[in-house]
Amino acid sequence: MDLSSHPVLIVMAIAVAASLLAEIRLRVRVPVVVWEMVLGILVGPFVLALVRPDVLIDWLGRIGLGALFFMAGMDLDLQKVKGRPLSLALQGWILSLALGLAVAVFLHVFPFVDAPIMIALALTTTAMGTFMPILRDGGRLDSKFGIVVVATGAVGEFGPVVVVSLVLTRMFGAWQELALIFGFVVVAFLSALVALRSRPPKILELFERGIHSSTQLPVCIALLLLATFDVLSTTIGLEAVLGAFSAGMVVGLASRGEAGTLFREKMEAICFGFFVPFFFVVSGIRFDLGAFLHSPRTLLLVPIFLVLFLVVRGAPVFLYRNELPKEERWPLALYSATALPMVVAISSIGVRTGRMPTDIAAALVGAGLLSVLLFPTIATTLLNRTAASA
């Protein structure tokens, strides 16, 4: 059997293999998304050439990107992080954006790299989904430190999504774009209001029956909302990921509480069990390993970008000098500088729209992979040492 003619089978096999490899307890725990990308590179055109990008897997990869941000929106619990944690996180991200722009312009002027705006946005991202399980497993998720990290991560995911949508995907004039964005915000706000307040007993009873039957009505409605917000955002010139994130926030608000546990578990199973792996595996397949290995500039940029992730996202830690003890501020900086999903997304958008050269995209993604491998592990080690000496 020619495996190259069955790309979906290969991608799903990689998803299973990556999940198994992520369970291996090494000195450094490698997140599943890293395994998915590495195995995607392995089966891609630059190594084994078992899979080449085609219309089907590219489409599934884009659906996976939407599912990733849909789940990020669902997981965002504003009730938990509101107040000072969220305020400090917003201030810190704005500072990171200013630093990222300054760094990107400096690199562009000299001229070292292209695409300064895209690079600045990539440097301000935080991969909240990669370290949330680590915080949960360590019993720190509901601590003051955990709440601060979650707030920082949430803003580090949401902020770049909004800016990418507003700055990089204009289809209309400035005033038209502003009016359409305002309309999108109104629709999202009204949907969230309905999700919070409109819970008639008969509707809840219908959903309760549906979640336990073959109709799976609540799941179908959630996927319809995801598709609707996706189409709406792209129609008015925004990035699809903003629509997906907004849909996830609405669905997350509607499913808060014990009654929504089963529904959320089913959405996690659908998104993380099928759609999201396609995004990371296809990103690995599309990873330009040739540019990465044969370009001295690309190899040089990987450690530079890795350091810049830590500088740009870690610098705002000084805002927490009255909030966290000194021994927790370095771990906060390291968790904040962990970046991969949004880096891959921004790089993909940059390459697709012609705003970012493939070698720069490869260097950014390579640095993102290293940040996921190194930063959470170092942060957890520092926290464990602090706890042991206390």
Secondary structure, 3 states (H helix, E strand, C coil): CCHHHCHHHHHHHHHHHHHHHHCCCCCCCCCHHHHHHHHHHHHCCCCCCCCCCCHHHHHHHHHHHHHHHHHHHHHCCHHHHCCHHHHHHHHHHHHHHHHHHHHHHHHHHCCCCCCHHHHHHHHCCCCHHHHHHHHHHCCCCCCHHHHHHHHHHHHHHHHHHHHHHHHHCCCCCHHHHHHHHHHHHHHHHHHHHHHHHCCCHHHHHHHHHHHCCCCCHHHHHHHHHHHHHHHHHHHCCCCHHHHHHHHHHHHHHHCCCHHHHHHHHHHHHHHHHHHHHHHHHHHHHHCCHHHHHHCHHHHHHHHHHHHHHHHHHHHHHHHHCCCCCHHHHHHHHHHHCCCCHHHHHHHHHHHHHCCCCHHHHHHHHHHHHHHHHHHHHHHHHHHHHHHHHC
